[in-house]
Each structure stands twice: as structure tokens, then as C-alpha cells.
Amino acid sequence: MGLPRIPSYPMPAAAELPANRVDWTVDPSRAVLLVHDLQNHFLSAFDTSAAPVTELFANVNRLRAWAAEHGVPVVYSAQPGGQSAEQRGLQQDFWGPGIPDDPRAAAVADAVAPAEGDRLLTKWKYSAFVRTELDELLREQGRDELVITGVYTHIGVQATACDAWMRDIRAFVVADAVADFGADEHRAALTWVAGRCGVVTGTDAVVGRRGREVTGMAFTVERIRAEVADLLGEDPADIPLDENLADWGLDSVRLMALAERWRAEGAEVAFLQLAERPAVEAWAELLGAS
């Protein structure tokens, strides 16, 4: 009755995404980013050191950095631990008692934990709209787009996307920033959303990059400078080579996204290494740049 053990599987590639019925694109001035149920309890069903979770964390953090750059509000949903049978309702029949009365199990995973200013909603049902303030939050801020990440794709993510549609809120499910019981369930949910209630997209399509042309190049000083400028919304020429980039607004969320992006391209670099000496020249030395 509880969660299954979930084997590793690859995230869907951009070429594998289903055809969308509508041609919406994300507008940061209208959007809210939802990080759905990325709690330790739900993630414990996966090997968190393997796909799809490694890609899930990296892409959620890239989207969080994009949100920070563009002023997009970030909202987390999280179910409480130790729910009574009355609070669980019919979920009890399908999934048992749910998250135990354990703060660690109920907590959002450290790798994607909320930053200062993010909103945390207590969630009770499949949809993140039910018995929460999500709809009110969107209306108050004059926003009508919801970019959805998290777990599980064919349950809460799909239900939330459908509920958004019924409220005339455009839903965007980020295919490589959600995860599921397996590849079949993941892809089936994406296909249903694309054809019935929202748009299925990828992290690259949402984030975009002025510095996209540098992808795949060697880690030169100018490439590193351009990617930092891209994250900060600055002109590369204005980014100093030897100053602490934290003083320029490069926070831990953006730094983690940068580390994950470079690791995905084969760089042997960790977040802590970048955080220790946050300057372009120091990173160039670390990455063996020319």
C-alpha cells in the first residue's frame, strides 16, 4: 500500500517530449514556479544518487535560479507528517498513513530546500490547489501561469496541472524537472497533460540563455564570465574576474545551478569548490580554463 521501490531511469530528452495541443510559452511576468512535494519521504523511494533524481535536483535548481533572476515567485508544497486517518481521508485507502511523524521525513530535500522569501504551502490532496492558498497567491499577484516541478508526475503533478486548467491558469509541466514511479508512468502523464490541460516543456526551454552559444565549448575565462553574467542578468563585460561574486548577487541557488550545469557537461567540480573561491579567475583555474 505504501510507496514502491523506484528503479533508476533516464529523464526524457527534448526530442522525446509529446506534441502539445497548444502553443503557450512561459512568461516570467505571469508565472509562479511550483516545487511539488520534493520531501525526503517521497524521494526515499528512489536511489537519490542516480537518475532521474540527480537530473531532477539539477534542473529544479536551474529553474530556481531562473526564477530568482526574473522575479518569479517560488512556491513549495509539502505534506505534513503524522496525519490522522481523518486528515488522510481516501488517501489512507490508497497509500496508507503517508509521511511518518518525523520532521526529517517531512522536510524538503536539502539539495532543493526553500530559499529566503519562498512560500511553503501545507498540502493535503493530490492537487496543490486543494485546501491551500495557491490559487489565492496567484490571484493576489496577478499571475496566471504555473511552472510545475517535483514528484510524482502521474499523481500530484498531473492532478495539479489539471486543476490549474480548471481555474484558467496555464500549467507548464517541466518534463526533466519531474520524476515518477518509472519511465512509463512519467511519459504517460506527460502525454496526457500535453493533450488535455497544459504544456509539456523542458528546463532549457524555460530557462533560455543569452550565453547558450558557449555550451559545449571549453571552460575559458570568457565562457565562465558569460555564464555568470547570464545568471545575474548582467553584461559579461561588467563581471569582474577577481572579485567575490557573492557581492554581485550570486547566491547559493544560482551557484548550485551553475555547478550542476557544468557537471552535466563533464566538469569535475562540486558546489563546495565553487563556493570556497567564488571568483571567475579562481573558477577558471579550478576548471583548467585557458
C-alpha positions in Angstrom: 0.0 0.0 0.0 3.0 2.3 0.5 5.4 3.7 -2.0 7.1 1.3 -4.4 10.9 1.0 -4.8 11.7 3.0 -7.9 14.4 1.8 -10.2 16.7 4.3 -12.0 15.5 5.5 -15.4 16.6 8.3 -17.7 14.8 11.6 -17.9 13.0 12.1 -21.2 15.1 14.1 -23.8 13.7 17.1 -25.6 13.2 15.1 -28.8 11.1 12.6 -26.8 8.5 15.0 -25.5 4.9 14.7 -26.6 3.4 17.2 -29.0 1.5 19.9 -27.2 -2.1 20.8 -28.2 -1.5 24.5 -27.5 1.5 26.8 -28.2 1.8 28.6 -24.9 5.2 29.7 -23.8 6.3 30.7 -20.2 6.1 34.5 -19.5 8.1 35.2 -16.3 5.9 38.2 -15.5 2.9 35.9 -15.3 4.5 32.8 -13.8 4.9 31.1 -10.4 7.3 28.2 -10.0 5.9 25.3 -8.0 8.3 22.8 -6.4 5.9 20.0 -5.7 6.3 17.5 -2.8 10.1 17.1 -3.0 10.2 15.8 0.5 12.6 13.2 1.9 9.8 10.6 2.4 8.8 10.6 -1.3 12.4 10.8 -2.5 13.3 7.8 -0.3 11.7 5.5 -2.9 14.5 6.4 -5.4 18.2 6.0 -5.4 18.9 9.7 -5.0 22.4 9.4 -6.3 21.2 8.2 -9.7 18.9 9.2 -12.5 16.3 10.6 -12.5 16.8 12.3 -9.2 20.3 13.7 -10.0 18.8 15.4 -13.1 15.7 16.4 -11.1 17.7 18.2 -8.5 19.9 19.9 -11.0 17.0 21.1 -13.2 14.9 22.3 -10.3 17.8 24.4 -9.1 18.3 25.8 -12.6 14.7 26.8 -12.6 15.0 28.3 -9.1 18.0 30.4 -10.4 15.9 31.5 -13.4 13.0 32.4 -11.1 15.4 34.5 -8.9 16.8 36.3 -11.9 13.4 37.1 -13.3 11.4 37.9 -10.2 9.2 34.8 -10.5 7.7 33.7 -7.1 8.7 30.2 -5.9 6.2 28.2 -4.0 6.8 24.8 -2.4 4.1 22.2 -1.5 4.8 19.8 1.3 2.5 17.2 3.0 2.6 17.1 6.8 3.9 14.1 8.6 1.9 12.1 11.2 -1.6 12.8 9.7 -4.6 11.3 11.3 -6.9 8.9 9.4 -9.4 11.7 9.2 -6.9 14.1 7.7 -5.8 11.5 5.2 -9.3 10.7 4.0 -9.3 8.5 1.0 -5.6 8.8 0.6 -5.4 6.4 3.5 -7.2 3.7 1.5 -4.8 4.1 -1.5 -1.5 4.9 0.2 -1.7 4.1 3.9 -0.7 6.5 6.6 1.7 8.6 4.5 4.6 10.5 5.9 5.5 9.4 9.4 5.6 11.8 12.3 9.3 12.6 11.6 10.5 16.1 10.8 13.3 14.8 8.6 11.0 12.6 6.5 8.6 15.6 6.0 11.3 18.1 5.2 12.1 19.2 1.7 15.4 17.6 0.5 18.4 19.7 1.3 19.5 19.9 -2.3 16.4 21.8 -3.3 15.4 23.3 0.1 13.4 26.6 0.0 15.4 29.9 0.0 14.5 33.0 1.9 11.4 34.5 0.5 10.0 31.3 -0.9 6.5 30.3 0.1 5.8 26.9 1.7 2.2 25.5 1.5 0.9 22.7 3.5 -0.6 20.2 1.0 -3.3 17.6 1.8 -4.5 16.1 -1.5 -3.1 15.2 -5.0 -3.7 18.7 -6.3 -1.6 21.5 -4.8 -4.6 23.8 -5.0 -6.9 21.8 -2.7 -7.2 23.2 0.8 -4.1 25.5 0.2 -3.6 29.2 -0.6 -2.1 28.5 -4.0 -5.0 29.9 -6.1 -5.2 33.0 -3.8 -1.5 33.6 -4.1 -1.6 33.5 -7.9 -4.6 35.8 -8.0 -3.2 38.3 -5.5 0.0 38.7 -7.6 -1.9 38.9 -10.9 -0.3 35.7 -12.2 -1.9 33.1 -14.3 0.9 30.6 -15.2 2.2 27.8 -13.1 5.5 26.1 -13.9 5.4 22.7 -12.2 8.3 20.6 -11.0 8.6 17.7 -8.4 7.1 14.3 -7.7 5.2 12.3 -8.7 4.4 13.1 -12.3 1.4 10.9 -12.8 -0.2 11.7 -9.4 0.2 15.1 -7.8 1.9 16.9 -10.7 -0.7 15.8 -13.3 -3.6 16.5 -10.9 -2.2 20.0 -10.1 -1.8 20.7 -13.8 -5.4 19.6 -14.5 -6.7 21.7 -11.5 -4.8 24.7 -12.9 -6.6 24.3 -16.2 -10.0 24.2 -14.5 -9.1 27.6 -12.9 -8.0 29.1 -16.2 -4.3 29.0 -15.0 -1.8 27.9 -17.7 0.1 24.9 -16.5 3.6 24.1 -17.7 5.0 20.7 -16.6 8.8 20.6 -16.9 9.4 17.1 -18.2 13.0 16.9 -17.0 12.3 18.5 -13.6 9.6 16.0 -12.5 10.0 12.3 -11.6 7.7 9.3 -11.3 7.4 5.6 -10.4 9.1 4.8 -13.7 9.7 5.8 -17.3 6.3 4.5 -18.5 4.2 6.4 -15.9 6.4 9.5 -16.4 5.8 9.6 -20.2 2.1 8.7 -20.0 1.5 11.6 -17.6 3.3 14.0 -19.9 1.3 12.8 -22.9 -2.0 13.3 -21.0 -1.0 16.8 -19.9 0.1 17.8 -23.3 -3.1 16.7 -24.9 -5.6 17.7 -22.2 -4.7 20.6 -19.9 -1.2 22.1 -20.2 2.1 22.4 -22.0 5.0 19.9 -21.5 8.3 21.6 -21.8 12.0 21.2 -20.7 14.2 23.1 -18.4 16.3 24.5 -21.3 13.2 25.8 -23.0 12.0 27.6 -19.8 15.4 29.0 -18.7 16.8 30.0 -22.1 20.3 31.6 -22.1 21.8 34.6 -23.8 25.1 32.6 -23.4 23.7 29.4 -25.0 26.2 29.6 -27.8 29.0 28.9 -25.4 27.6 25.5 -24.4 29.9 22.7 -25.4 32.9 24.9 -25.6 36.0 24.6 -23.3 35.8 26.3 -20.0 37.6 29.5 -20.9 37.6 32.6 -18.7 35.3 34.4 -21.1 32.9 31.4 -21.2 32.8 31.3 -17.4 32.3 35.1 -17.3 29.5 34.9 -19.8 27.6 32.2 -17.9 27.9 34.1 -14.6 26.6 37.2 -16.4 23.7 35.2 -17.8 22.7 34.0 -14.3 22.9 37.5 -12.9 21.3 39.4 -15.7 24.4 41.5 -16.3 26.6 42.3 -19.3 29.7 40.0 -19.3 32.0 43.0 -19.6 30.8 44.2 -16.2 31.6 41.0 -14.4 34.9 41.3 -12.6 37.5 38.5 -12.9 38.9 38.6 -9.3 36.1 39.9 -7.1 33.8 37.8 -4.9 30.8 37.0 -7.0 28.6 36.8 -3.9 28.9 40.6 -3.7 27.3 40.7 -7.2 24.3 38.7 -6.1 25.5 35.2 -6.9 23.6 33.3 -4.2 23.7 29.6 -3.3 20.8 28.7 -5.5 22.4 30.2 -8.6 25.8 28.8 -7.6 24.3 25.3 -7.3 22.6 25.6 -10.7 25.9 26.6 -12.2 27.8 23.7 -10.6 25.1 21.2 -11.8 25.2 22.7 -15.3 28.9 22.3 -15.6 28.9 18.8 -14.1 26.3 17.8 -16.7 28.9 18.8 -19.3 31.6 16.7 -17.8 33.4 19.1 -15.5 34.7 17.6 -12.3 33.6 20.3 -10.0 31.4 20.4 -6.9 29.3 23.2 -5.4 31.5 23.5 -2.3 34.6 24.0 -4.5 32.9 26.9 -6.3 31.6 28.3 -3.1 35.0 28.3 -1.5 36.5 30.7 -4.0 33.6 32.5 -5.8 35.5 34.4 -8.5 35.8 34.0 -12.2 39.6 33.6 -12.2 39.6 31.1 -9.4 37.0 29.0 -11.2 39.0 29.2 -14.4 42.0 27.8 -12.5 39.8 25.1 -11.0 38.3 24.1 -14.3 41.6 24.2 -16.2 40.5 27.0 -18.4 42.7 28.6 -21.0 
